[in-house]
Amino acid sequence: MILSGEIYLNCVILCGGKSSRMKANKALLPFGDYKLITYQYIKLSKIFKKVFISIKDFQQDSILSALQDDLSKYNLENPPIDVDSIDFIVEKSNIFAPIVGILNSFDVTNIDKLFFISCDCPLVKLKTFQILSNNSDDYDVTYAKDSTKTHPLVAVWSAKTKEKLKEAIEMNNFKIMELLEHFYTKSIYFDKLEFFNLNTKSDYKKALKLLE
């Protein structure tokens, strides 16, 4: 089910990971009627002011091809997205870490506040996006948590975090949870099921069942 709503923030889908445990690019996995990246982009475009896709430079052709193939495959007269209007935020760094994508997104867009979500977290509810966005206020990071985990990649980040992000990368410290300790943050509790990540093939199969 594709959600609908309206949030006056810009969103970045983080797709620059290695997908090492999946042993395949997670963004290109079939999910619902589309590949995962297309599903996420359509869903989030109906919610946020604008959606960007953050990728490594070598991923751009395959991601763009997946989006184009999805739309041409279904021969939609009124496609839900215009592929030509999609903005990619390209990472040229050879470091695979979410904080690299977050910092690069701020540098490229020059936007003060962005909602970040990892591509492999497709079950987040509309209400969750709204609650996090509406409670971000002056916080450096406003992120989701559940009974067992915190989710800093389902979160609103402020550009005020840029200097600390840059320092962490220069020191080869890519542990995002440690980094949060240096920021003014707000965490909000939600049900854990919606933060189900597609890390392994087993996870992927479970997510497909949850989507039904």
C-alpha positions as CSV (number, residue, x, y, z in Angstrom):
1,M,0.0,0.0,0.0
2,I,1.4,3.4,-1.0
3,L,0.8,6.1,1.6
4,S,-0.4,9.6,1.1
5,G,0.1,12.7,3.1
6,E,2.1,15.9,3.3
7,I,5.2,16.8,5.3
8,Y,7.0,20.0,4.7
9,L,10.5,18.6,4.9
10,N,12.8,17.2,2.2
11,C,13.8,13.5,2.4
12,V,16.9,11.6,1.5
13,I,16.8,7.9,0.7
14,L,20.2,6.4,1.7
15,C,21.2,3.8,-0.9
16,G,25.0,3.9,-0.7
17,G,25.6,0.7,1.4
18,K,27.4,-2.4,0.4
19,S,24.5,-4.8,0.9
20,S,27.1,-7.3,2.0
21,R,24.9,-9.6,4.1
22,M,22.2,-9.6,1.3
23,K,24.9,-10.4,-1.3
24,A,22.9,-8.3,-3.8
25,N,22.0,-4.6,-4.2
26,K,19.0,-4.3,-1.9
27,A,17.7,-1.3,-3.8
28,L,17.1,-3.5,-6.8
29,L,15.2,-6.2,-5.1
30,P,11.5,-6.7,-6.2
31,F,9.2,-5.3,-3.6
32,G,5.4,-5.1,-4.1
33,D,4.8,-4.0,-7.7
34,Y,8.2,-2.4,-8.1
35,K,11.8,-2.8,-7.1
36,L,12.6,-1.6,-3.6
37,I,14.1,1.8,-4.6
38,T,11.0,2.6,-6.8
39,Y,8.6,1.5,-4.0
40,Q,10.4,3.8,-1.5
41,Y,10.7,6.7,-3.9
42,I,7.0,6.7,-4.9
43,K,5.9,6.2,-1.2
44,L,8.1,9.0,0.1
45,S,7.3,11.4,-2.8
46,K,3.7,11.3,-1.7
47,I,4.6,12.4,1.8
48,F,7.6,14.8,1.6
49,K,8.2,18.1,-0.1
50,K,11.0,16.6,-2.2
51,V,12.9,13.3,-2.2
52,F,16.5,12.8,-3.1
53,I,18.3,9.5,-3.6
54,S,21.8,9.3,-2.1
55,I,24.1,6.8,-3.9
56,K,27.7,5.9,-4.7
57,D,28.8,7.2,-8.1
58,F,29.1,3.6,-9.5
59,Q,25.5,2.9,-8.5
60,Q,23.8,5.6,-10.4
61,D,23.3,3.8,-13.8
62,S,21.8,0.7,-12.2
63,I,19.5,2.6,-9.9
64,L,18.3,4.9,-12.7
65,S,17.8,1.9,-15.0
66,A,15.7,0.1,-12.3
67,L,13.4,3.1,-11.9
68,Q,13.0,3.4,-15.7
69,D,12.4,-0.3,-16.1
70,D,9.7,-0.3,-13.4
71,L,7.7,2.4,-15.1
72,S,8.0,1.0,-18.6
73,K,7.3,-2.5,-17.4
74,Y,3.8,-1.5,-16.2
75,N,3.0,0.7,-19.2
76,L,1.5,3.3,-17.0
77,E,-0.2,6.2,-18.9
78,N,0.2,8.4,-15.8
79,P,3.3,7.2,-14.1
80,P,3.5,7.9,-10.3
81,I,6.9,9.5,-10.8
82,D,8.8,11.3,-13.5
83,V,12.1,9.6,-13.7
84,D,13.7,12.7,-15.3
85,S,12.9,14.8,-12.3
86,I,14.6,12.6,-9.8
87,D,17.5,14.2,-8.0
88,F,20.5,12.0,-7.2
89,I,23.0,12.9,-4.5
90,V,26.2,11.2,-5.6
91,E,28.9,10.1,-3.1
92,K,32.4,9.9,-4.6
93,S,33.9,8.7,-1.3
94,N,35.1,5.1,-1.2
95,I,33.9,4.9,2.5
96,F,30.8,2.9,3.0
97,A,29.2,4.5,6.1
98,P,25.8,6.3,6.6
99,I,27.4,9.4,8.1
100,V,29.2,9.9,4.8
101,G,25.9,10.0,2.9
102,I,24.4,12.3,5.6
103,L,27.2,14.8,5.4
104,N,27.4,14.7,1.6
105,S,23.6,15.3,1.4
106,F,23.9,18.5,3.4
107,D,26.9,19.7,1.4
108,V,25.1,19.0,-1.9
109,T,21.6,20.3,-1.1
110,N,22.6,23.1,1.2
111,I,19.3,22.4,3.1
112,D,19.2,23.1,6.8
113,K,17.1,20.0,7.8
114,L,16.6,16.7,6.1
115,F,14.7,13.5,6.9
116,F,16.9,10.5,6.3
117,I,15.8,6.9,5.8
118,S,17.7,3.9,4.6
119,C,16.4,2.2,1.5
120,D,16.1,-1.1,3.2
121,C,13.5,0.1,5.8
122,P,10.3,0.2,3.7
123,L,7.6,-0.5,6.3
124,V,7.7,2.8,8.2
125,K,4.2,4.2,8.7
126,L,3.0,7.6,7.6
127,K,2.2,8.6,11.1
128,T,5.8,7.9,12.2
129,F,7.2,10.2,9.5
130,Q,4.7,12.9,10.6
131,I,5.5,12.5,14.4
132,L,9.2,12.7,13.9
133,S,9.0,15.6,11.5
134,N,6.6,17.6,13.7
135,N,8.8,17.1,16.8
136,S,12.2,17.9,15.2
137,D,12.1,21.6,16.3
138,D,15.6,22.8,17.2
139,Y,17.0,19.3,17.8
140,D,20.2,18.3,16.0
141,V,18.7,14.8,15.4
142,T,15.2,13.5,16.1
143,Y,15.1,9.7,15.6
144,A,12.9,6.7,16.1
145,K,13.4,4.0,18.7
146,D,11.6,0.8,19.7
147,S,11.7,-1.6,22.6
148,T,15.1,-3.0,21.6
149,K,16.8,-0.6,19.2
150,T,17.3,3.0,18.2
151,H,17.0,4.0,14.5
152,P,19.1,7.0,13.6
153,L,18.5,6.3,10.0
154,V,14.8,6.9,10.4
155,A,15.4,10.4,11.6
156,V,15.4,14.2,11.0
157,W,18.9,15.5,11.0
158,S,19.9,19.2,11.1
159,A,22.8,20.7,9.2
160,K,24.1,21.8,12.6
161,T,25.6,18.3,12.8
162,K,28.0,18.9,9.8
163,E,31.1,19.8,11.7
164,K,30.9,16.8,14.1
165,L,30.1,14.5,11.1
166,K,33.2,15.8,9.3
167,E,35.4,15.4,12.4
168,A,34.2,11.8,12.9
169,I,34.9,10.9,9.3
170,E,38.4,12.4,9.4
171,M,39.0,10.3,12.6
172,N,37.7,7.2,10.9
173,N,35.0,6.9,13.5
174,F,31.8,5.8,11.7
175,K,29.8,4.6,14.7
176,I,26.7,6.6,14.4
177,M,25.4,5.8,17.9
178,E,28.5,7.1,19.5
179,L,28.2,10.2,17.3
180,L,24.7,10.9,18.6
181,E,26.1,11.4,22.1
182,H,27.6,14.7,20.9
183,F,24.3,16.1,19.6
184,Y,21.2,17.6,21.1
185,T,18.7,14.8,20.3
186,K,15.2,13.6,20.8
187,S,14.1,10.0,20.5
188,I,10.5,8.9,20.0
189,Y,9.2,5.4,20.7
190,F,7.3,3.4,18.1
191,D,6.4,-0.2,17.5
192,K,9.4,-2.2,16.3
193,L,7.8,-4.0,13.4
194,E,7.8,-1.0,11.1
195,F,11.5,-0.7,11.4
196,F,12.2,-4.1,10.0
197,N,15.4,-4.0,8.0
198,L,16.1,-6.0,4.9
199,N,19.6,-7.1,5.8
200,T,19.5,-10.8,4.8
201,K,17.6,-12.9,2.4
202,S,15.6,-14.3,5.3
203,D,14.7,-10.7,6.3
204,Y,13.7,-10.0,2.7
205,K,11.2,-12.9,2.7
206,K,9.7,-11.8,6.0
207,A,9.3,-8.2,4.7
208,L,7.5,-9.5,1.6
209,K,5.0,-11.3,3.8
210,L,4.5,-8.3,6.0
211,L,3.8,-6.2,2.9
212,E,0.9,-8.5,1.9
